[in-house]
């Protein structure tokens, strides 16, 4: 007897429905699974056989064929255990075929019949909802993850026997109820342990961080050890606008395919990733034998913080150039091309020299050592930084200062005002000024006469490229938004050029 069960798979974070076709016919007793499967997916037949036996179901001595359609798309993961097992029960006449109509099944089976959580449930259930599937039965551990989606009823099961009873007698009789999503905090602000009030002084650096957070601009800190670079970077999420529900679902889909959603709940705050400087290329941008998202995708809609920037391999840093421009990562494999989102804010921190104290008298580095150290960062990577800020060492009298700085809440109120101006300006097309392309820059960066003259002067003095001019205009647009102004004045351009050129001037000075 032949029947079809609906399941799903994902490629990157894009998902699609899979038809699990099961046929039980006369012939030599065996079980075959076909359909371009990974090793773990192909091993499903052994788990199914033992799990069904342990809940009292004996497979008939027949030729069993299970096909996962479309058969030309590579499928990985263990989510096909449950739909294949249900298909076998239907083919054996233990479950009526009508009971499985318009239901998506996904889940891994333990040898005792228990249902275990699987990766990628969020995009899979979303694909089912978009296709008009009304219900889905998934592991209970994945329930909260999928329940945030509208248009589909989510049932969380803990055991195969529970699923069998639900299909035979009804959902409520088996103890299966629609999983209700817990109230999401997306779009709301949670209190952070790190607060900018703990940062004493460093007004210029704080101002740079405020501009970067308001417009989602890339930023580089240059300063001696202990000056507060890492401390300030870790506090950036406390002043950034909260995730909207749409953004939360985007980021959570990436974490879902990695199996990294804590407690099975969607993310409610912007991610903050700080990989170690020994990170490899695949761990940074994604890839591997079985492609998985890298740090740039896990930091989607959040902050990717690279501390000790020159200590990263230069080849790894150069891999960031394309994601920074295109805001996505494309991975080519023989099995197909995979695309991951990578719209992140890059924040780097570094010392001015190998020992960290230049130009202080404590510096022991030669000019050659400093040039070699700075040369680890390529010009194109440096050129993609919107703001470069020199972080001076703390004055000793401020080390024990009892007066607290401006709080994150106060800074956040100004940033929220700028964010609202950007929402009004862009609608749903863009989210932040840092995402503006050439067309948006021409449309929304209207310069005053003085501002136009100032930009021309800066471009000539600093030999700025066209990309650098565009980055200055994006930053100036954010500075004007923080001030609640529409037109870009000479002051806005000057401040944007200062944050753009301060560290670049240091580079040129040291590389002469």
Secondary structure, DSSP 4 states (H G I P E B T S, - for coil): -EEEEEEEEEETTEEEEEEEEEEEESSSSEEEEESSB-HHHHTHHHHHHHHHHHTT-PPPSSEEEEEEESTTS-B-SSTHHHHHHHHHHHHTTSS-GGGGTTEEE--EEPTTSBEE--TTHHHHHHHHHHTT--EEEEEGGGHHHHHTSSSSEEEEESBHHHHHHHHHH-TTTTT--BPPPPPP-TTSPPP-S--GGG--S-HHHHHHHHHHHHHT--EEEEE-TTSSHHHHHHTGGGTSPPPPHHHHHHHHHHHHHHT--GGG----S--EE---TT--HHHHH-BTTTTB--HHHHTTTSEEEEESGGGS-HHHHHTHHHHHHHSEEEEEETTEEEEEE---EEEEEE-SSSSS-TTSTT----HHHHHHHHTTS-HHHHHT-SEEEEEPPPPGGGTT-------HHHHHHHHHHHHHHHHHHHTTS-SSGGG--HHHHHHH-PBPHHHHHHHHHHHHHTT--HHHHHHHHHHHHHHHHHTT-SSB-HHHHHHHHHHHHHHHHHHHHHH-
